[in-house]
Amino acid sequence: MIEWIRGHCLSDTETLRQEPCLWKDRRLVFCLVSVLIWGLIAHGYGFLNCNFSHDSLNAFYADTREDQWKLENGRFIVPVYRALFRGRFALPWLIGLLALVFIGLSLFLMARMLKLHSPLLLVLTSGILTVNLSVTAQTATYIHELDCNCLALLLAVGAVYLWYFYRGWLPFLGGSALIFLSLGIYQSYFAAAATLMILLSLMDLFQEEDVSFVFLRGLRGIAVLLTAMAGYCLFSEILRRVFHVAATYEILEQSANILQDLPRLIGGTYSNFFRALHNPAYPDSFRGVLYLVDFMLLAELACILIRRRREPVRLLLIAALLCVLPFVMNLTFLLAQGDQVHDLTYYSVWLVWLLYLLVTFHPAAGSVKGRWPKVVCVFLVGMILWQNVVFANTAYMKKQVAEKATYSTITRVLDRIEQREDYVYCETPVAFIGTGGGIRFPDEYGNMRKLVGLHLNDSIGVDIPFDFYNAYRAYFRYVLDYPIVLCGEAKWRELKNSDTVARMPAFPSPDCIQMIDGVLVVKMGEEAE
């Protein structure tokens, strides 16, 4: 039986022999420590403070409504993961620790596949995986999702590991199963698996690997991805029918529409990739570094292609992979039909910087000679990573200031409510309408507001208007621990859309609190604020 498994699972025995035994590989500890250091420097502020806001406020405690929400979004593995690993409460420090462990393990598997042995390359790669805007956005606003999404990354990388080193039905099904699980946590890391497959194929082509072998293995990788996607779509639909829930904005929904609108979506996927790579949240003064990285990477790739001009088949395959790489990195845009695509879905885009490291340092690429291109590469990637560190800490500071401002504002409002003669403690129903009234932040934050979740001024602000009801409910229950009686959601919607409430002034106006139809209405601000 053991011999049968060996004969049907090993794909490239020589490649495996070049790497140390998985459990004896000293890079494991190095990768975990490197990610831990980057994570604490960049995200420690966020891990050590309970600045719940936006979606993370609603998910402070994952009740049955949150489980149903995950099911509607096709993220059916998340409730199972929470039950097994961290419970229903969003615990920032534990979430951060788990996330860094998952990223560290992902880095370790990637190091084995990409044959990264240099401590410098490992440190820079760990920074790319740990210190990027996607991780910052999750830690700042979606902390309840961070460890789950990092696990989705690890599962995707694990699937690529099986694809790269092994062959046969067992690794094929195992890889498909891991990507299926990754999709069931957060669908965007499907793009990470496809991106890593392309990067590995490029490195093998640079290293004079047989072109037909790389091509056929690539086809096998596509089959792994498609099998996982088909299984995921089928299983999601079965679960929805069993639990009688409707899909919301789940990725992979309405695939027929994707085919009908394919030309526009393909163009949008490429254009959105470049927008994400030069994210508008970055300071304007920093854009020169990003453009310089673009120029250096394109120049080195051009050198590689020129040196391969005498190998037309290899050159054609390399060029094709390079052309499709930006599209694959932003594949979520296509699958989501351009809807609900934001900084959390761009994780694979940041692997462009890993490609820059590989073509500069990896001996298989051979694109550059001499010392200075490598020095420039380290400097530029280091500059990007440090900018991300500064950005992350500033974002968490903004969130903490917003949390304190929100706390101060709501306690002031509560004091006004309790002083009213028509309010009876624990009896009078209350409706909070809008948010943001009386809370403003200076323009010095600048472009940072353009990162998802950072554009709002207070902790209760959300992007979906009707989520305000749940946000206030969560704030009073979990942050203030105040037994306020909120009116029913149907009544709240009626009041929200009424002309009487529309004419009311917002906080801090003295008339921002009025009794309407037996409900004490508090107009905090306009819903867009």
N, C-alpha and C positions, 0 to 999 in steps of 0.2 A: 504493500500500500504506500509506504514512504517513497519507494522508488518510482511508483506511478505518479505521485504528486510532484516529485522532483522533475520527472521527465516532461510533465505537462504544465509546469508552472515557470520554469526558468526560461527567461527570454535572452538574456545576455550575461552568461556566467562570467565571462572575462571582466565585464564592467563591474559586477558585484565583487569580484576578487580584488579589484583595484581599491575598493573602499574597505575600511576596517569593519569588523563585526558590529552590527547595529548597536548592541548593548555595551560594547567596549569602546565605542567611538568617543574620544575625549572631547569632541566638538559639542556633544550634548550639553555638558555643564557650561561650556563657554557660551553657547547660544542662549541658554536660559539666563545666565548672569548678565550677558550683554543686553538682552531684551529687558530684564528687570531694571537695569541702570537707566536705560533710555526711558522706560516707562515711568520710573519715579521722578526723573528730572522733568519730563514733559507733562505727565498726567497725575503726579502725586497730589497736587493741589486738588484736583477733581476727585481723586479717590478718598481723600481724607475730609471732605466736606459734604454735607447733605444738602446740596443746592438743587432740590427737585423742582422741575419746572416743565411746562409744555407737556409732552407725552409722558415723560417720566413721573410727573405728578399724578397723572391718572393711573399709572402702573406702579405707584408706591407699594401697593399691595395687590398682587395679581389675583383678583377674585374670579368668579365664574364668567363675568362679563369680559374680562381680559382674555380668558381661555377661548371664549367664543370668537372674540376679535381675531385671535391668532388662527383659529380654524377657518374663519372667513377669508383670511389673507393667504391661506395655503401654508402656514407656518405651524403645522400640527405637531412637530417634534418639540417645540419650545415648552409646552406644558409638561411634557414627559421629562425633559432635561431639568426644568426647575424643580420638579418633585424629587428627582434623584440627587441633585447636586447642591442647590442653595435655597430651596424653599420658595415661598411666595413673596416674601419681602424683598425689595430691591436694596441690597446691602452694598454700598459703594466700595468699601475696602475689599470685601470678599470678591465682588464682581471684578474689580481691577486686578486682583491677584490671579484669579482664574483666567482672565483674558490674557495676561502676560505669559502665563504658563502655556496656553494654547498657541500664542504667537511664537514663543520660544521653540516649541515642538515643531511648528510649521517651518521655522527657519532651519532647524536641524535637518529635517527631511529635504528641504530645498538645497541645503549645503551639500548633502550627499549626492543628490541628482546632478547639481551643477558643478560638482567637484570643487567646491570652495574650501580651501585650506588656510589661506592667508588670514591672520587675525584682523588685519585692516579691512579686508573685504567683508568678513563676517560682521564686524562692528558696523560698517556702513550699511550693509544689507539689513541688519537688525534694526537700524534706525529707520530705513525706508519702510519696513513692515510695521514699526511701532509708532513712529512720529510722522503721521500724515494727517491731512485735514479730515479724512473719514473717521479715524479713531478719535480725533479731537471733537468732532461734531457729536459722536456717540457719547463720549464721556461728559460733554457739557450739557446735552439736552436729552439724550436717549440712553442714560447710564444703565437702565434696566435691560437694554438689548446688547450691551457691549460684550459680555462674556459669551452670550449665545452666538453672536455673529463671529466672534473669534473662533469658536468651536466649528462653525460652518466653514471658516477658512481652513482649519486643520483637517477637516474631513475631505475638503476638496483637494488639498495638497496630498493627503494620504491616498486618495484615488489615483492621482497622477503618479505617485510613487509605485503603486502596483502596476500601472500601465507601463511605466518606463523600464522597470527591472524584471518584470515577469510576463509570461505568456500562458495561454491556455484558458479554459473555461472558468476555472476557479478564480484566478486574478481578474478576469474580465467581469464576472458577476460581482466579485468583491468591490472592484472599482466603481461599477455602476451603482451598487448599493450605497457606497460612501457618498457619491454625488447625490443620490436620491435623498439621503439623510441631510446633506448640506442644503439642498433645495427646500427641504421641509423645515429648516431653521430660518434661512434668509436666502432668497433666490439669487441675489447679486453675485454670490461667490461661485456660481456656475461659470461666470466670466473669468474668475481667477484660475480655475482649473484649465480652461481652454487657453488662456494666456500662457500659463506655465508650460503647457504642452508645446506651444509654438516656440517659446524661448529655448526649451530643451532640444527641439528639432533644429533650430538655428545653430546652437552650439555644436551639435553633432555634425552638421553640414560643414561648419567651419573646421572641424577636427578631422575632416576627410573620411567621415563615416560613409559607408556605401549608400548612394542616393536612393536606390530601390528599397533598401531596408528602412531608411527614414520615411520614405513615402508610404510604404505599406504599414509601418507602425503608426503613422499619422492617421491613416484610414481606420485603423483599429481604435485609435483614440476618439475619432469622430463617432464610431459605433458605440463606444462606451458612453459618451455624452448623450447621444440620442436615445439609447436604451434607458438611461437614468431619467431623462426628461419625459419620455413616454410613460414610464412607470409612475413618475411623480404626478403627471396630469391625470392619469387614470385613478390613482389612489386618492388624490384630492377630491375628485368628483364623487367617488364612492363615499368618502367621509361626509361630504356635504349632503348627499342624499340620505345617509343614515341619520345624521344629526339635524337635518332640515334647516340648514343655514345657506345663505346666498353669498356668492363671491363678491368681494368689494373691488379693490384695485389690484388684484393679484396679478403678478407677472405671469405670462403665458396664457392669459385669458384672451378669448376671442382670436385664436390663431388665424382664422380665415380672414379677418380684417388686416392682419399683418401682410398676408400675401397680396391683398388688393392694393394696399398702400405701400408696397415694398420700395419702389424707387425713392419716394420722399423720405421713408424711414432710414434707408441706407445713407442718403446724403445727410440726414439729421444726425445719424449716429457718428459720422466722421466729424461734422462741425461741432457737435456737442462734446466730442472727445477733446478737441483743442481748447474749447471753452473751459472744460474741467481741468485740464492740465495747467492752464494759465488762470487759475480760479480767480474770479473777481474779488474774492475776500482778501486776497493778498494786498499789501500796501502797493500803491502805484510805484513807489521808489524801488521796489524789489523786482519789478518785471524784467529789468535788464538782465538779471541773473538767469531767469527762466528762459529768456530768448537766447542767451549765450549757450545754455545747455542744449537747446534745440539745435543751434548751429553746429556745436561741437559733435553732437551725436550724428547728425546728418552727414557731416564731413567724414567721420570715421566709417560710417556705413557705406558711403560712396567709395572710400578707399578699399573696403572689403570687396565690393562688387567689381571694381576695376581689376583687382588682383585675381578674380575668378573668371575673367572674360574668356580664358582659354578652355573653360569647362562649361559649355553652354547649358547642359542639363542641370548641373548643380547651381549655376548662376540663376537660371530661370526659377528654380524652386526657392532659393533664398529670396529672390526679389518678390516672388508671390507671397511668401510668408511675411515679409516686411510690410508689404502693401496691406495685407489683411489684418496685421497685428493691431493697429489703432481701432479698427472696427470691432475686433474680438474683445479688446480691453474695455470697450464701452458697449458690450453686447446687451447689457440691461436696457439701454435706451430702445433698442429694437424690440426686445421681448415685451417691454412695458408700453410699447407704441408711443414713447415720448412722454408718458404720463407718470407723475409721482417719481421722477428721476431727479435725485439731488445728491448732496455730498456723501451721504451714507452709501450710495450705490456705486461710487467712483473708486472703490478700493483698488481695483485692478489697474486703473489708469496710472497710479503712482509707481507701478512696476516699470514704467519708462526709465526711471532713474536707475533701476537695476540693470536694464539693458545697456545703459550708458557705461555702468561699471564693467559689465561683462565684455563689451567690445573693446574697452580700453585696457583691461587687465588680464582677461582670460587668454592664456597662451593659444587656445584653439582659434581665437578670432584673428590674431595677428594683424590688426588693422593699423596699429601705431608702433613706431619705433622711438626709442629714447625715453628720457626721464620726464621731460616737461609736460607732455600730454597727460601723463599719469598724475603729476602734481596738480595740474589744472583741474583734472577730473575730481580728485579728492577735495580740492578747495571748493569747487562749485557744488558738489553733492553735500559737502559739509555745511556750506552756506545755506542751502535749502533746508537741511535738517535743523540747523540752529534757528532759522526763521520760524520753522514749525514749532520748535520748543517755545520760543517767545510768544508766538501766536496762541499756543495752547494755554499757557499760563495766564495770558491776558484775557482769554475767553472765560476761563474759570473765575478770574477776579470779577469780570463783568457779571457773571452769573451770581456770585456771592453778593455783590452790591445790589443786584436786582432782588435777590431773596430778602435782604435786609429792608430794602425799600418797600417791598410787598408786605412784609410783616408789619412794618410801621404803619402803612396805609390801612391795612385791614383792621388793625387794632384801633386805629382812630375811628374808622367807620363803625366798629362794634360799640365803641363808647357812645357814639351818637345814637345808635339804635337803642341801646339799653336806657338811655335818658328819655326816650319818647314814652308818653303816657299810653299810647295805643299799642305798645309792645309788651307782651307777656313772655317771660323767660321760658323757653322749652315748649311754648304753645303756639305763638304767632308764626304763621308761615311767612317765609322771606324769599324773595326772588332777586338775585344779583344779575344785572344786565350789563353786558360789555365788560371791558377791562382796560387798564392802562391809564385811566383818568388820574391826573395829578402826579404821574411818574414820568419823568423825562430823563434822557441821558445825553451828555454833551457830544458834540460832533467829533471829538477827538478819537472816538472809537472807529470812525471812518469806515473803510471797506469791510471791516470785521462783521458788520451787520449783515453782509451778504451771505455769510455761511448759514446753512439751514439751522433754525432754532435760535439764532442770535439776533434776529431782527426785532424781537419783541422787547418791551421795556420791563415787564414784570414776570413773576413766576407763574401766574395764572394764565397768561396769554397762550392761545392755541391758534392753529391755522384754520381749523374747521369750526365755524361759528357755533354749531350745536354742541360742541364739546365743552363750551364754557360751563354748561350745567354740571357736567361731571368734574370739571376742574375745580370749581368752587366746592363741590361736595367733598372731593378728596382733600382740599386744603384745610377745610374746617375739621375734617375727621382725623387726618393723619398729621398735620402740621400744628394746628392750634389746639386740637383736642377739645373743641368747643361744641356743645350739643345744640347747634342751631337746627331749626326745623325748616328745611327747604320745601317750597311748594312742589307739587307734582310736575313732572317734565312736560306734560301736555299743557298745563296752565302756564308754565314758564314760556313755552313757545308762543302761546297766545299773547301773553304780555309783551314779549320781545317784539312781536310784529304789530303791536297796537300803535295807533296814532298818539295816544296819550303819553305813552312811554317815549315815543320818538320826540315829543315836544319837551320832555323833561331835561333840565340841565344836568350835566355830569358832575361827579365829585371833582373838586371839593366845594361845589356850590352848596349853600345852605338848603336848597330845595331838591337836592339829589336823592332824598329819601321821602317817599310818599306812600300813603295807604291807598291801594287801588283794588277794588273788588275783594276786600278782605285779605289781601296779600300786601305785605310791606315790601315795596319795590325799591331797590337800591340801584341807581344807575351809576356804575363805576366809570363808564367811558363808552366810546364807540368800539364796536367789535374789531375794527381794523387797527386799532391803536395798540 
